[in-house]
Amino acid sequence: MKVIKFGGSSIATPERVRLVSELVKSGLDATCPIRAVVFSAFGGVTDDLIALSTKAAEGDDSYKNDLASVLKRQTDALIELVPSSRQSATQMQIKLWSNDLEDVLNGVFLVGELSHRCLDFIMSFGELFSSYIIAQSLGGDVDQVEFLDARCVIKTNDCFGNGVVDMQESARLIKQHFDRHPGLQVVTGFIASTKNNDTITLGRGGSDYTAAIMASALDAESIEIWTDVDGLMTADPRKVPKAFSQPVVSYSEAMELSHFGAKVIYPPTMQPALDKQIPIIIKNTLNPQFEGTEVLEQNESATGMITGISSIESISLLRVQGSGMVGVAGISSRLFGALARETISVILITQASSEHTICFAVKPEFSEAAANCLREEFALEMASKVIDDIFIEHELSILSVVGENMRQAPGVASKVFGALGSNGVNIVAIAQGSSELNISCVVQRKNEVKALRALHEEFFFPDRKALHLFLVGPGLIGNALLRQIQSQSARLLEEHEHEVKLIGLCNSKKMLFYFFGIAIQDYQNRLEAGTSFADISEFVEQMKSFNLPNSVFVDCTAADLVTTHYCGILQSSISIVTPNKKAQSASFRAFAELRRCSARRGVHFLYETSVGAGLPVISTLNDLLKSGDEIHRIEAVLSGTLSYIFNSFDEQ
């Protein structure tokens, strides 16, 4: 038998609930039948409950309108999903819970305080509502369906907001309940109770954990987690369009990926499954025929160097440094002990071997509290100037490259740093454990998506390069270039594995951008129909803001104004290709500065002659220089007319 879980996105609407109900019914008679189904709250309800609770605590009585909307959503779902014969009894239970929720929120409003304990109680109603309504809905079609409030069988400590489960006691209660109730159990995810029977939550994403706890206690054959993506992806498909599903990953890989931002599965879910060697299968509710991802003890089928790349979009980095830390025992213990006392979780740690500096990452909302508790802990050392004041850097992201095949594989770090460096992404901090299971980098938040795409391309499509083209001046030369790209695109992809995407386009009147690529065959009509008027400064700034890897700016104009932006473009790690002779024929100092900019940023500044019939003289000279030749003098007749006349002379 198996335990399955459906997330909030899978039951966000009554239509999706019906789809889920069909999946449950079809699984009851399978070779490996379903024993328990765990549900999250209806999509978005938990966030709504948190938001209105905060409003109530702040004395904002508009929370009542928000609460009315949440309760109406439950009632609407009940009416649409539950058979008429069961609606009266179901409405009675929902009304009782609604009254309890209204009462506690009114108390929060009057007192002006929202404790973790109180918030857990408020959030629990999301799962109670959804699971009870769906249980009653299934009960009209399936024999022996029972609603199970997980608070009756899962016990934790009293760490509200993220309860630590008492596995032994919970397993005893779960077995006892299931022995007495042979029917299908519809279980509330996310919630549990303390030994004093106070309501507590298992952390955001805790419904996955609920399913794993149930499966472990029942010795299930598998755990199925149904979500809205095709399993565990190589990266977040919303940020990396080329991301694809991995058929198999290991428990440790899944744990690392989920810790660093892959929200498909909640990290603590892995441990109960690992203890009993229960496979976890991640599937897509909207694409149920797709096999999804299977999480096993070992990923023996992996062939690539890495399994996936994940990220935490927003973190703050704190730095503790000073001469008083060098060679002094107990500094780290005091530092992390102080954070632990304030229940501040550390996401990433890095320390130089000199012991002069310790850096660590936390969620932004905890950064000031972390800094203050450390100032208090090291007040004496700071007063003596042997430890500096705590430095906080905001607007950062963490990227993590994960894979068991990284172990003992040389060159992984160089590929990471090379891909980021060549795309102008600066690394603020680095961490790698001796397990070699992941390499984590801290980068500027504005570079997160660019870095993810660069790394994904480097590791999963190393021979294929996606060039993101921004072209100014689609006149005679520009149009010819675009038509050539269009006619040769298939060959470029097949023979050279280069994919050219036209992202931005600007002529003398209009400009056009499309993040996923402008269709070249129709670019003229789309440009004419555009509503953005041409402005080269705005075009360049927009191009920079896209922050795409392997970006190329093509200047097919003859305008001085465009060349004034060259240096800024190169400094943004964007290559330039141009037939515009203005920059190359300006002062040598300005030209040399452009060359220095391109060299410093590791990008290209490519051009050719635009005299002498456009013969490729520059590339020929470069080839001579690269092969060791020295150019002493250049002689040429650069006028086509004079060349014709001189060629017509004879000896007489």
Secondary structure as UniProt FT lines:
FT   STRAND          2..6
FT   HELIX           8..11
FT   HELIX           14..28
FT   STRAND          34..39
FT   TURN            43..44
FT   HELIX           45..57
FT   TURN            58..59
FT   TURN            61..62
FT   HELIX           63..81
FT   HELIX           84..111
FT   HELIX           116..139
FT   TURN            140..141
FT   STRAND          145..148
FT   HELIX           150..152
FT   STRAND          155..156
FT   TURN            160..161
FT   HELIX           167..180
FT   STRAND          184..188
FT   STRAND          191..194
FT   TURN            195..196
FT   STRAND          199..201
FT   TURN            204..205
FT   HELIX           206..218
FT   STRAND          222..227
FT   TURN            237..239
FT   TURN            241..242
FT   STRAND          248..250
FT   HELIX           251..259
FT   TURN            260..261
FT   TURN            263..264
FT   HELIX           267..269
FT   HELIX           270..276
FT   STRAND          280..284
FT   TURN            285..286
FT   TURN            288..289
FT   STRAND          293..296
FT   TURN            300..301
FT   STRAND          308..321
FT   HELIX           323..325
FT   TURN            326..327
FT   TURN            329..330
FT   HELIX           331..341
FT   TURN            342..343
FT   STRAND          348..351
FT   TURN            353..354
FT   STRAND          357..362
FT   HELIX           364..366
FT   HELIX           367..377
FT   HELIX           379..383
FT   TURN            384..385
FT   STRAND          391..402
FT   HELIX           404..406
FT   TURN            407..408
FT   TURN            410..411
FT   HELIX           412..422
FT   TURN            423..424
FT   STRAND          427..432
FT   TURN            434..435
FT   STRAND          438..444
FT   HELIX           445..447
FT   HELIX           448..460
FT   TURN            462..463
FT   STRAND          465..472
FT   TURN            474..475
FT   HELIX           476..496
FT   STRAND          498..506
FT   STRAND          510..513
FT   TURN            515..516
FT   HELIX           520..522
FT   HELIX           523..529
FT   STRAND          532..533
FT   HELIX           536..546
FT   TURN            549..550
FT   STRAND          551..555
FT   HELIX           560..563
FT   TURN            564..565
FT   HELIX           566..571
FT   TURN            572..573
FT   STRAND          575..578
FT   TURN            582..585
FT   HELIX           588..601
FT   STRAND          605..607
FT   HELIX           612..614
FT   HELIX           617..626
FT   TURN            627..628
FT   HELIX           640..648
//
